[in-house]
Amino acid sequence: MDAIVLLREDHKTVEKLFKAFEKTDDENTSERRRIADRVIEELTVHAWIEEQYFYPAAREAAPDTKDHVLESIEEHHAVVWMLSELKAMDAADERFKAKMTVLMEQVRHHVEEEEKDWFPDVRKAMGRNRLLDLGSQLAEAKEQAPRDPLKVPSAASA
């Protein structure tokens, strides 16, 4: 699987979780907790592999993507801090659903920018073989990726 396909598959997985969360009712806090925990893990691993492998490769292959990469890292910074707050929060807290809703809005915006604005440029610049190699690297890296959002490099303040 090439790197961009792998990242898009991650995006689809998270979107399905978001939709499941949106269907929960206020009384079902245990289901909200279960879904949120899966979102936290998926997004933490995804952000880590992007920052450690995909973004540096994208910048090298397509130097014009530098601004997109830097903006994405800043978006990750906000997301991983929200993930860490959600991880520590009681799902019955009145702000839990609101925080999750803001997270979903930010992630959906981030995904849309990546997929529409710069993945096509990266695909063109890298070519099929490089994307396949990078995809293998990303798949392997998922196993070693941290599950703590604050271990993602962008969590550190600048």
C-alpha contacts under 8 A as a table, 3 or more apart, distances in Angstrom:
res1	aa1	res2	aa2	distance
1	M	5	V	6.40
1	M	6	L	6.33
1	M	132	L	5.92
1	M	135	G	5.75
1	M	136	S	7.07
2	D	5	V	5.37
2	D	6	L	6.22
2	D	128	R	7.39
2	D	131	L	4.83
2	D	132	L	4.06
2	D	133	D	7.21
2	D	134	L	6.82
2	D	135	G	4.46
2	D	136	S	7.38
3	A	6	L	5.06
3	A	7	L	6.20
3	A	54	F	7.66
3	A	131	L	5.21
3	A	132	L	6.26
3	A	133	D	7.84
3	A	134	L	5.51
3	A	135	G	3.66
3	A	136	S	7.47
3	A	138	L	6.87
4	I	7	L	5.08
4	I	8	R	6.09
4	I	119	F	7.00
4	I	123	R	7.49
4	I	131	L	7.16
4	I	135	G	7.39
5	V	8	R	5.06
5	V	9	E	6.12
6	L	9	E	5.08
6	L	10	D	6.37
6	L	135	G	6.52
6	L	138	L	7.99
6	L	139	A	7.82
7	L	10	D	5.03
7	L	11	H	6.30
7	L	46	H	7.56
8	R	11	H	4.87
8	R	12	K	6.26
8	R	115	E	7.66
9	E	12	K	5.04
9	E	13	T	6.23
10	D	13	T	5.07
10	D	14	V	6.28
10	D	42	E	7.50
10	D	46	H	7.06
11	H	14	V	5.26
11	H	15	E	6.15
11	H	111	V	6.90
12	K	15	E	5.01
12	K	16	K	6.23
13	T	16	K	5.28
13	T	17	L	6.48
14	V	17	L	5.02
14	V	18	F	6.17
14	V	39	V	6.27
14	V	42	E	6.91
14	V	43	L	7.48
15	E	18	F	4.92
15	E	19	K	6.22
16	K	19	K	5.13
16	K	20	A	6.24
17	L	20	A	5.01
17	L	21	F	6.15
17	L	35	I	6.40
17	L	38	R	7.76
17	L	39	V	6.65
18	F	21	F	5.05
18	F	22	E	6.19
18	F	39	V	7.84
18	F	104	M	6.76
19	K	22	E	5.03
19	K	23	K	6.41
20	A	23	K	5.22
20	A	24	T	6.76
20	A	35	I	7.50
21	F	24	T	5.39
21	F	32	R	6.09
21	F	35	I	6.33
21	F	36	A	7.64
24	T	28	N	6.43
24	T	31	E	7.24
24	T	32	R	6.74
25	D	28	N	5.59
25	D	29	T	7.95
26	D	29	T	6.60
28	N	31	E	5.58
28	N	32	R	6.49
29	T	32	R	4.90
29	T	33	R	6.04
29	T	91	A	5.42
29	T	92	A	5.74
30	S	33	R	5.04
30	S	34	R	6.23
30	S	91	A	7.17
31	E	34	R	5.05
31	E	35	I	6.19
32	R	35	I	5.22
32	R	36	A	5.94
32	R	91	A	6.63
33	R	36	A	5.06
33	R	37	D	6.03
33	R	91	A	5.55
34	R	37	D	5.26
34	R	38	R	6.49
35	I	38	R	5.19
35	I	39	V	6.24
36	A	39	V	4.94
36	A	40	I	6.05
36	A	86	L	7.57
36	A	87	K	7.88
36	A	100	M	7.79
37	D	40	I	5.05
37	D	41	E	6.31
37	D	87	K	6.91
38	R	41	E	5.20
38	R	42	E	6.06
39	V	42	E	5.12
39	V	43	L	5.92
40	I	43	L	5.42
40	I	44	T	5.92
40	I	83	L	5.71
40	I	84	S	7.98
40	I	87	K	7.20
40	I	147	R	7.96
40	I	149	P	7.44
41	E	44	T	5.17
41	E	45	V	6.16
41	E	147	R	5.63
41	E	148	D	7.79
41	E	149	P	8.00
42	E	45	V	5.45
42	E	46	H	6.04
43	L	46	H	4.92
43	L	47	A	5.88
44	T	47	A	5.31
44	T	48	W	6.14
44	T	80	V	6.93
44	T	83	L	7.97
44	T	146	P	7.21
44	T	147	R	6.03
44	T	148	D	6.85
44	T	149	P	5.16
44	T	152	V	6.96
45	V	48	W	5.15
45	V	49	I	6.27
45	V	142	K	6.14
45	V	145	A	5.51
45	V	146	P	6.47
45	V	147	R	6.45
46	H	49	I	5.41
46	H	50	E	6.18
46	H	142	K	7.70
47	A	50	E	5.15
47	A	51	E	6.09
47	A	76	H	6.69
47	A	152	V	6.90
48	W	51	E	5.23
48	W	52	Q	5.94
48	W	145	A	6.45
48	W	146	P	7.55
48	W	152	V	5.25
48	W	153	P	7.18
49	I	52	Q	5.17
49	I	53	Y	5.61
49	I	54	F	6.65
49	I	138	L	6.07
49	I	141	A	6.51
49	I	142	K	6.70
49	I	145	A	7.10
50	E	53	Y	5.55
50	E	54	F	4.55
50	E	55	Y	5.62
51	E	54	F	6.25
51	E	55	Y	5.42
51	E	56	P	7.18
51	E	73	I	7.33
51	E	152	V	7.93
51	E	153	P	7.17
51	E	154	S	7.77
52	Q	55	Y	7.01
52	Q	56	P	7.04
53	Y	56	P	5.80
53	Y	57	A	6.29
53	Y	134	L	7.80
53	Y	137	Q	7.84
53	Y	138	L	6.99
54	F	57	A	5.20
54	F	58	A	6.00
54	F	134	L	7.44
54	F	138	L	7.72
55	Y	58	A	4.97
55	Y	59	R	6.11
55	Y	69	V	6.16
56	P	59	R	5.18
56	P	60	E	6.21
57	A	60	E	5.11
57	A	61	A	6.10
58	A	61	A	5.21
58	A	62	A	5.65
58	A	63	P	7.48
58	A	65	T	7.05
58	A	122	V	5.93
58	A	126	M	7.73
59	R	62	A	5.23
59	R	63	P	4.86
59	R	64	D	7.44
59	R	65	T	5.95
59	R	66	K	5.66
59	R	69	V	7.33
60	E	63	P	5.83
61	A	122	V	7.15
61	A	125	A	5.70
61	A	126	M	5.80
62	A	65	T	5.73
62	A	66	K	7.87
62	A	121	D	7.21
62	A	122	V	6.06
62	A	125	A	5.67
62	A	126	M	7.64
63	P	66	K	5.67
64	D	67	D	7.37
65	T	68	H	5.19
65	T	69	V	6.15
65	T	118	W	6.91
65	T	121	D	7.82
65	T	122	V	7.75
66	K	69	V	5.15
66	K	70	L	6.21
67	D	70	L	5.13
67	D	71	E	6.09
68	H	71	E	5.16
68	H	72	S	6.04
68	H	118	W	7.18
69	V	72	S	5.01
69	V	73	I	6.23
70	L	73	I	5.13
70	L	74	E	6.43
71	E	74	E	5.12
71	E	75	E	6.26
72	S	75	E	4.94
72	S	76	H	6.09
72	S	110	H	7.09
73	I	76	H	4.93
73	I	77	H	6.21
73	I	154	S	6.01
74	E	77	H	4.95
74	E	78	A	6.68
74	E	154	S	7.08
75	E	78	A	5.38
75	E	79	V	6.28
75	E	106	Q	7.75
75	E	110	H	7.08
76	H	79	V	4.92
76	H	80	V	5.93
76	H	154	S	6.24
76	H	155	A	7.63
77	H	80	V	5.52
77	H	81	W	6.45
77	H	154	S	4.87
77	H	155	A	5.03
77	H	156	A	7.65
78	A	81	W	5.45
78	A	82	M	6.39
78	A	155	A	7.87
79	V	82	M	5.11
79	V	83	L	6.11
79	V	103	L	6.57
79	V	106	Q	7.41
79	V	107	V	7.44
80	V	83	L	4.84
80	V	84	S	6.17
80	V	149	P	5.12
80	V	150	L	6.45
80	V	152	V	7.41
80	V	154	S	7.83
80	V	155	A	6.19
81	W	84	S	5.08
81	W	85	E	6.28
81	W	149	P	7.06
81	W	150	L	6.90
81	W	155	A	6.64
82	M	85	E	5.01
82	M	86	L	6.10
82	M	99	K	7.41
82	M	103	L	6.87
83	L	86	L	5.05
83	L	87	K	6.05
83	L	103	L	7.98
83	L	149	P	6.28
84	S	87	K	5.03
84	S	88	A	6.44
84	S	148	D	7.46
84	S	149	P	5.70
84	S	150	L	6.67
85	E	88	A	5.28
85	E	89	M	6.11
86	L	89	M	4.98
86	L	90	D	7.94
86	L	96	F	6.93
86	L	99	K	7.36
86	L	100	M	7.46
89	M	93	D	7.05
89	M	96	F	6.90
90	D	93	D	5.35
90	D	96	F	7.20
91	A	96	F	5.65
91	A	97	K	7.75
92	A	96	F	6.94
93	D	96	F	5.36
94	E	97	K	6.99
94	E	98	A	7.75
95	R	98	A	5.12
95	R	99	K	6.01
96	F	99	K	5.26
96	F	100	M	6.19
97	K	100	M	5.04
97	K	101	T	6.08
98	A	101	T	5.01
98	A	102	V	6.33
99	K	102	V	5.20
99	K	103	L	6.16
100	M	103	L	4.96
100	M	104	M	6.15
101	T	104	M	5.09
101	T	105	E	6.31
102	V	105	E	5.10
102	V	106	Q	6.26
103	L	106	Q	5.21
103	L	107	V	6.09
104	M	107	V	5.16
104	M	108	R	5.97
105	E	108	R	5.25
105	E	109	H	6.24
106	Q	109	H	5.18
106	Q	110	H	6.18
107	V	110	H	4.95
107	V	111	V	6.04
108	R	111	V	5.13
108	R	112	E	6.12
109	H	112	E	5.20
109	H	113	E	6.32
110	H	113	E	5.28
110	H	114	E	6.24
111	V	114	E	5.13
111	V	115	E	6.00
112	E	115	E	5.31
112	E	116	K	5.86
112	E	117	D	7.69
113	E	116	K	5.42
113	E	117	D	5.11
113	E	118	W	7.05
114	E	117	D	5.65
114	E	118	W	5.40
114	E	119	F	5.75
115	E	118	W	6.38
115	E	119	F	5.22
115	E	120	P	7.39
116	K	119	F	6.57
116	K	120	P	7.08
117	D	120	P	7.11
117	D	121	D	7.84
118	W	121	D	5.16
118	W	122	V	6.28
119	F	122	V	5.02
119	F	123	R	6.00
120	P	123	R	5.07
120	P	124	K	6.21
121	D	124	K	5.18
121	D	125	A	6.16
122	V	125	A	5.08
122	V	126	M	5.92
123	R	126	M	5.37
123	R	127	G	5.83
123	R	128	R	7.57
123	R	131	L	7.40
124	K	127	G	5.74
126	M	129	N	7.88
126	M	130	R	5.70
126	M	131	L	6.30
127	G	130	R	5.78
127	G	131	L	6.25
128	R	131	L	5.18
128	R	132	L	6.12
129	N	132	L	5.07
129	N	133	D	6.24
130	R	133	D	5.13
130	R	134	L	6.06
131	L	134	L	4.99
131	L	135	G	5.87
132	L	135	G	4.96
132	L	136	S	6.37
133	D	136	S	5.28
133	D	137	Q	6.38
134	L	137	Q	4.91
134	L	138	L	6.14
135	G	138	L	5.05
135	G	139	A	6.16
136	S	139	A	5.14
136	S	140	E	6.23
137	Q	140	E	5.24
137	Q	141	A	6.06
138	L	141	A	4.96
138	L	142	K	6.26
139	A	142	K	5.42
139	A	143	E	7.51
140	E	143	E	5.83
140	E	144	Q	7.54
141	A	144	Q	5.33
141	A	145	A	6.04
142	K	145	A	5.04
146	P	149	P	7.46
146	P	151	K	6.31
146	P	152	V	7.36
147	R	151	K	7.78
148	D	151	K	5.53
148	D	152	V	7.56
149	P	152	V	5.68
149	P	155	A	7.38
150	L	153	P	7.72
150	L	155	A	5.27
150	L	156	A	7.62
151	K	155	A	6.84
152	V	155	A	5.60
152	V	156	A	7.96
153	P	156	A	6.04
154	S	157	S	7.36
